[in-house]
Amino acid sequence: MTVCAPAELDHDYDFVATGARFVPVPRRGDPVAIGALRGACAGADVVHAHGLHASVRAGLALGQQRVPLVVTWHTRTHAEGARGRLLRLMERRTVRAAAVVLGTSSELVDRARRRGARDARLGPVSFPAPRGGVAESEAGKARAELGVMDRPLLVAVGALEPHRGYRTLLDASRLWLRHDPVPLVAVAGEGPQRPVLQRRIDLEGLPVQLLGRRADVTSLIAAADVAVLPSRWEARSPLAQEALRLGVPLVATAVGGVPELVGDAAELIPYGDADALAGAVTALLGDPGRRAALAAAGRMQATTWPTEDETIAQVLSVYDELCAGPRRPRTA
């Protein structure tokens, strides 16, 4: 198996340690990058691209080669106007070039079909469960570090980008100032909106801490009284998966693949509704019985998600199907 990705990703995922051949390819779509991909794909039985931009580059690299292209959509792009039209054009060209499109949520599968996919299937990918769970001491340490031993802790996780709904989260946090004691909202993630968000937190005295990138996100979630997901759109949110696995009550927007993922194991609210978000969290903080019921339902819901082995088996079955034989193909 050959993995093509930006060089820095090998440091994060250590592809070589898994036995894969790693070919560093820049994120650019210029002739040099396409040429590197073309060389890596030479002789492949199947090429599997993850995400829209990688799929476009893979299609350009393959050109007229009769090599099956599998595309996985993990999320969707957010853009309006001319950029939005360009992205929709890219989606159409990509799915029409693909032999199989795997969408991680039913909504993404439907989107691929609307764009003209010949074969679009549900391919849910679950976030790996923490090995050995999370020790209670780790969660306690996280709470102590944040200074919330005697007040509620709300945790949100995700890049500080417009579609994550942090503006709504800050609106809700202003309403939580009426709560006694006032909960702390801890946001783990980094991104371009940090200066704007921090300025507003400082000016309005909001009970919010922007923690930046954290290596202990699982411990932070485990320490929370409530996890909050205010996004405009999500497919299979890692935060939602970790919260439910850990038995942490979740309040999330009813968007994208979230309802499909969480079932009845979370409180769902409309996107952009600060009053609904504040009210749902406040109600949970005042109702230990409801929090316990959501914790139990979340752990049960998590057992319905595919395991890593099941996900791998599904992908390999697609490869074998496209190669029209029982052998495992070489992939790029």
Buried (B, 14 or more C-beta within 10 A) or exposed (E): BBBBBEEEBBEEEEBEEEEBEBBBBEEEBEEEBBEBBBBBBEEBBBBBBBBBBBBBBBBBBBEEEEBBBBBBBBBBBEEEEEEEEEBBEBBBBBBBBBBBBBBBBBBBBBBBBEBEBEBBEBBBBBBEBBEEEBEEEBBBBBBEBBEBEEBBBBBBBBBBBEBBBBBBBBBBBBBBEEBEEBBBBBBBBBBEBBEBBBEBBEEBEBBBBBBEEBEBBBBBBBBBBBBBBBBBBBBBBBBBBBBBBBBBBBBBBEBBBBBBBBBEBBBBBEBBBBEBBBBBBBEBBEEEEBBEBBBEBBBEBBEEBBEEEEBEEBBEEBBBBBBEEEEEBBBB
